[in-house]
Every structure is written in structure tokens, then in C-alpha cells.
Amino acid sequence: MNQASKRSLKIEDQLQLLVESLKDYAIFMLDPEGKVATWNQGAERLKGYKADEIRGQHFSIFYAPEDVERGKPQHELKVAAAEGHFEDEGWRVRKDGTRFWANVVINAIKDERGQLYGFGKVTRDLTERKWAMEAAFEKLFRANPYPMVLTTLEDGRILEVNESFCKLTGYRAKELIGQSVLALGIWAQPEELARIVSEVSAGHPVREQGGVLMTKAAQRRTVQLSADKIEFGGNSCLFATILDVTESRRLQAAIAELSTPVLQAQEGLLVVPLIGPVDAARVTQLRNQLLSNIHAQRAKAVVIDLTGVPKIDSESADDLMRTVEAVRLLGASVIFAGVSLGIADALVRIGAKLSAVKTTADLQNGLEEGKALIARATSSGAG
């Protein structure tokens, strides 16, 4: 035996001694088909099998029946062979049938030509750490002031809810746990829930997704949902935190309505006194409220008072003229009162068709013009 061979043998012996000394790790080799080829003391201690009874057995013997049924062992080898490496955490089974939570690493072993020689597999028992983490998670889960729910990803079955979730939905915990979210009808938009589940299943967290939640009393609550995929109790789960924004949205709508009021000056005549900055969002709010009021009150003229608006940007000016067109399509005329130099400049820059709208120096003249329009329309209709 030459010196190089002796040195190689010595290194192999050292590696074998190292593998045998790692008693907290199951370290062993699999042949290309997944059958156990080597076994160390850590593997015997962790999994319960002696070397002579496990060698030649397929490594799927370490997996839960449900994982074997869905082809998990074969999938892991396939990924390791293709990518060179596979890592996972999940339940594994000892010889006596007990389960433990394991971190598993599988590395493909190939020769210099890329020919698959087998697999190196390292398994570590993380059961105690998982119990500690789940205990801490459960404590935080139950104490959290935000509504939280834990469901299975596979069928949407509720596993856990906290007290805040019960208060929000009106259900008691025992009415929820074990039930399907869809069957209970808690989420008012099933197609949106399906999309969220799909995103989370693919490993993409969902953040502040808007939706509508239905309470036990059939009340609709506007919510924002954030969700992640987690492993809990051996299941792939959807863990969701919910923020009830119903009242804040109502307040926002009320504030928006107050900032863009639509008032009735007389039958058939509406007035909109605008004060302060006008951006695209505010023009959209104006259009929605104005069209709704014109339709409800069958208005024939609208005075938009711009005296309190010093200037407007081009985008908002364009949106304002689109609002004028929408109003005209409903059969009402538009009067701009108190147009400033800044607003006039913006309207000219966008090439606004000012023939579509009347202008007056101030609100009083605008109201008089509006009344005159209605009078002429009434007279024409009577004639």
C-alpha cells in the first residue's frame, strides 16, 4: 500500500470515528434507490433500529404512513438528486412507532462524472425545541389583542382561535374549532379566500389583504388580513391575523363626505363648495357623491364653487372635466363659480372644452345662473 493510500485510509477512518461520535445525529448513507447502506450509533439511538436489522431497508420506513402514501420520501430523493441538496422539518417515526420532530438534510453523492452514487442523510431530533416553540407560540397567540385564527391549508379546518377572534365573529371557540371556514361562511368572498390560500401554500406571505368577514349575527365587518404558512401539530397551516377596520373606514368616508359636501340649494339645484387642495382622490370622491345625488334628486344644475381652491394640478383638472362630462350625461348643467387664475391656467393647459361649462365670478352669481337654467328648462318643458 503506497503512502497516498495509507493517508486516504487514515482520513476515512477519522471521518468514520467522527460520524460514530455524533450521538445526537443520525448520520447514514442511502443507496441510489433509497435503501439504508450505513448506520451510526446516533441513528440507532434516535430511530431505535440496530445496524443489522435496518441495512437494506428502504428509508421510507422512517416516515409516517400518510407521508409515505403521498410519496414524500421519493420526492425528497428526487429533489436531492436534481438539486444536490434537500432539507426539511417534519414528523418522523421510530421503530416503536413513536413520532419525533426532525430536521432532515439529504445530500446527493456523485462521482466526478456526475453519476449518482447514493445519498448522505443527516437527521436531528428537534422535538423538545418544537414543544418549547409551540408553547411560546400558544401563549402569544392567546394573549394577542388582534383576532387570530389557525386553519389547515388542505381543507380550511379551524385548529385554533384566540379570544379576540371569538369577540369579532360572535362565535365561541368550541363552535369554531374543527369546522371549515367556508362551511361557516365567515369569509364573505370565497374566491378571494381561495386566492389567499393559494398564495400562502406557494410560500408567499399575504399582507393587509382587504375583505369582508361575516359574524355569527350576519353582520358584515370590513377587515384586513395578513397570513403566513406555518407547520403546527404536524399540519401545514394558514396562520392569519385580522384587523377590523370597519369603524375606521366609516370614519374615513364621513370625513371625505364632509370635505366634499353636496348640498341642495333648491329643488333641482345642487351646490358643491370646495375648500383647500383638490387632488385626484378628492375629485373621484366628488364625482361619486355628485352623480349619486344628481340621480337621487333628479337635479338639473350643479354649481361647483372653486373660490376656496387657489390652484389645481393638470391631472386633477382633467379629472374635474371628466366629472363635468359625466354630470352632463345625466342631463344636468355645470357652473364653475369663483375660478382663480391658477385653476384657469390649469384648465387651459389641458385643453378643456370650456363651452361645456358655464363660469361665474362668485357663488352668488353661480346660484342665480343655476336658478335661471332650471327656470328655462321648466318653461321649455311646459311649453
RAGICOR-V698303 format. One record per residue. N is the residue number from 1. RES is the residue in one letter. PHI is phi in whole degrees, 0 to 359 (NA if undefined). D_CENTER is the distance of its C-alpha to the mean C-alpha in whole Angstrom. Layout:
BEGIN
[[N/RES/PHI/D_CENTER] [N/RES/PHI/D_CENTER]]
END
This chain:
BEGIN
[[1/M/NA/65] [2/N/283/64] [3/Q/296/63] [4/A/296/59] [5/S/294/59] [6/K/298/60] [7/R/296/57] [8/S/297/55] [9/L/297/56] [10/K/296/56] [11/I/295/52] [12/E/297/51] [13/D/297/53] [14/Q/295/51] [15/L/296/48] [16/Q/295/49] [17/L/297/50] [18/L/296/46] [19/V/299/44] [20/E/293/47] [21/S/282/46] [22/L/275/43] [23/K/282/43] [24/D/270/39] [25/Y/236/38] [26/A/271/39] [27/I/239/40] [28/F/206/41] [29/M/254/41] [30/L/241/41] [31/D/281/42] [32/P/303/41] [33/E/272/40] [34/G/96/39] [35/K/269/42] [36/V/293/43] [37/A/251/45] [38/T/226/46] [39/W/208/45] [40/N/245/45] [41/Q/295/46] [42/G/297/42] [43/A/295/41] [44/E/297/44] [45/R/293/43] [46/L/284/39] [47/K/257/40] [48/G/91/43] [49/Y/265/45] [50/K/277/48] [51/A/302/48] [52/D/289/51] [53/E/261/49] [54/I/253/46] [55/R/301/47] [56/G/90/46] [57/Q/278/44] [58/H/288/40] [59/F/292/38] [60/S/295/36] [61/I/296/38] [62/F/273/36] [63/Y/255/32] [64/A/295/31] [65/P/307/33] [66/E/292/29] [67/D/287/28] [68/V/296/32] [69/E/297/31] [70/R/268/28] [71/G/77/30] [72/K/298/28] [73/P/302/31] [74/Q/296/32] [75/H/298/28] [76/E/297/29] [77/L/294/32] [78/K/297/31] [79/V/294/28] [80/A/299/31] [81/A/295/34] [82/A/282/32] [83/E/253/30] [84/G/89/32] [85/H/203/30] [86/F/215/28] [87/E/223/26] [88/D/203/24] [89/E/236/24] [90/G/179/25] [91/W/281/28] [92/R/234/31] [93/V/242/35] [94/R/275/38] [95/K/301/41] [96/D/278/42] [97/G/93/38] [98/T/288/37] [99/R/252/33] [100/F/220/32] [101/W/272/29] [102/A/240/29] [103/N/263/28] [104/V/238/30] [105/V/236/30] [106/I/239/32] [107/N/244/34] [108/A/284/36] [109/I/249/40] [110/K/233/41] [111/D/276/45] [112/E/296/46] [113/R/267/46] [114/G/87/42] [115/Q/285/43] [116/L/290/41] [117/Y/263/43] [118/G/161/41] [119/F/225/38] [120/G/261/38] [121/K/234/36] [122/V/238/35] [123/T/236/34] [124/R/233/33] [125/D/278/33] [126/L/245/30] [127/T/300/30] [128/E/297/31] [129/R/295/29] [130/K/297/26] [131/W/301/28] [132/A/295/28] [133/M/293/24] [134/E/292/23] [135/A/294/26] [136/A/293/24] [137/F/299/21] [138/E/298/22] [139/K/296/24] [140/L/294/21] [141/F/301/19] [142/R/287/22] [143/A/272/23] [144/N/294/20] [145/P/287/20] [146/Y/272/16] [147/P/299/15] [148/M/227/14] [149/V/217/14] [150/L/239/15] [151/T/232/15] [152/T/288/16] [153/L/286/14] [154/E/295/17] [155/D/228/18] [156/G/69/16] [157/R/282/19] [158/I/284/18] [159/L/261/20] [160/E/211/19] [161/V/222/19] [162/N/259/20] [163/E/299/22] [164/S/297/20] [165/F/294/18] [166/C/297/21] [167/K/296/22] [168/L/292/19] [169/T/271/20] [170/G/85/24] [171/Y/266/24] [172/R/276/26] [173/A/304/24] [174/K/290/27] [175/E/279/26] [176/L/261/22] [177/I/296/22] [178/G/94/23] [179/Q/266/22] [180/S/273/19] [181/V/301/16] [182/L/292/17] [183/A/297/21] [184/L/284/21] [185/G/73/19] [186/I/293/17] [187/W/267/14] [188/A/286/16] [189/Q/236/14] [190/P/304/14] [191/E/293/13] [192/E/288/10] [193/L/297/10] [194/A/299/11] [195/R/293/9] [196/I/297/6] [197/V/300/9] [198/S/297/10] [199/E/297/8] [200/V/294/8] [201/S/300/11] [202/A/278/12] [203/G/88/11] [204/H/256/8] [205/P/300/6] [206/V/251/2] [207/R/234/4] [208/E/49/6] [209/Q/281/5] [210/G/287/8] [211/G/188/10] [212/V/236/14] [213/L/253/15] [214/M/257/18] [215/T/277/21] [216/K/299/24] [217/A/273/26] [218/A/66/24] [219/Q/269/23] [220/R/269/20] [221/R/240/17] [222/T/279/15] [223/V/227/12] [224/Q/239/9] [225/L/242/6] [226/S/241/5] [227/A/219/6] [228/D/223/8] [229/K/266/11] [230/I/224/14] [231/E/263/18] [232/F/213/20] [233/G/59/23] [234/G/81/23] [235/N/244/20] [236/S/281/17] [237/C/236/14] [238/L/258/11] [239/F/253/11] [240/A/240/9] [241/T/247/10] [242/I/240/11] [243/L/244/12] [244/D/277/15] [245/V/248/16] [246/T/304/18] [247/E/290/21] [248/S/294/20] [249/R/293/19] [250/R/296/23] [251/L/295/24] [252/Q/299/23] [253/A/295/24] [254/A/294/27] [255/I/296/28] [256/A/298/27] [257/E/293/30] [258/L/292/32] [259/S/283/32] [260/T/225/32] [261/P/285/35] [262/V/244/36] [263/L/249/40] [264/Q/261/43] [265/A/281/46] [266/Q/197/48] [267/E/300/47] [268/G/88/46] [269/L/235/45] [270/L/249/42] [271/V/228/42] [272/V/237/39] [273/P/275/40] [274/L/265/37] [275/I/226/37] [276/G/91/36] [277/P/300/33] [278/V/237/32] [279/D/247/29] [280/A/300/27] [281/A/295/25] [282/R/288/28] [283/V/295/30] [284/T/297/27] [285/Q/298/27] [286/L/299/31] [287/R/299/31] [288/N/299/28] [289/Q/292/31] [290/L/293/34] [291/L/297/33] [292/S/296/33] [293/N/290/36] [294/I/298/38] [295/H/295/37] [296/A/290/38] [297/Q/256/41] [298/R/53/42] [299/A/291/43] [300/K/250/45] [301/A/213/45] [302/V/227/42] [303/V/256/43] [304/I/259/41] [305/D/273/42] [306/L/256/41] [307/T/303/44] [308/G/270/41] [309/V/245/39] [310/P/291/41] [311/K/204/39] [312/I/209/36] [313/D/280/34] [314/S/298/35] [315/E/298/31] [316/S/291/32] [317/A/297/35] [318/D/297/34] [319/D/296/32] [320/L/295/34] [321/M/290/37] [322/R/294/34] [323/T/296/34] [324/V/302/38] [325/E/296/38] [326/A/296/35] [327/V/296/38] [328/R/296/41] [329/L/295/39] [330/L/272/39] [331/G/90/43] [332/A/247/43] [333/S/266/45] [334/V/241/43] [335/I/235/45] [336/F/267/44] [337/A/249/46] [338/G/68/46] [339/V/290/45] [340/S/276/45] [341/L/298/46] [342/G/297/43] [343/I/289/41] [344/A/301/44] [345/D/298/44] [346/A/296/40] [347/L/293/41] [348/V/293/44] [349/R/299/42] [350/I/270/39] [351/G/70/42] [352/A/296/42] [353/K/278/44] [354/L/288/46] [355/S/290/48] [356/A/277/45] [357/V/218/45] [358/K/269/48] [359/T/233/48] [360/T/225/50] [361/A/291/51] [362/D/208/49] [363/L/295/48] [364/Q/300/51] [365/N/293/52] [366/G/296/49] [367/L/295/49] [368/E/296/53] [369/E/297/52] [370/G/296/49] [371/K/297/52] [372/A/294/54] [373/L/299/52] [374/I/295/51] [375/A/299/55] [376/R/295/56] [377/A/296/53] [378/T/294/55] [379/S/297/58] [380/S/296/57] [381/G/291/56] [382/A/289/59] [383/G/287/61]]
END
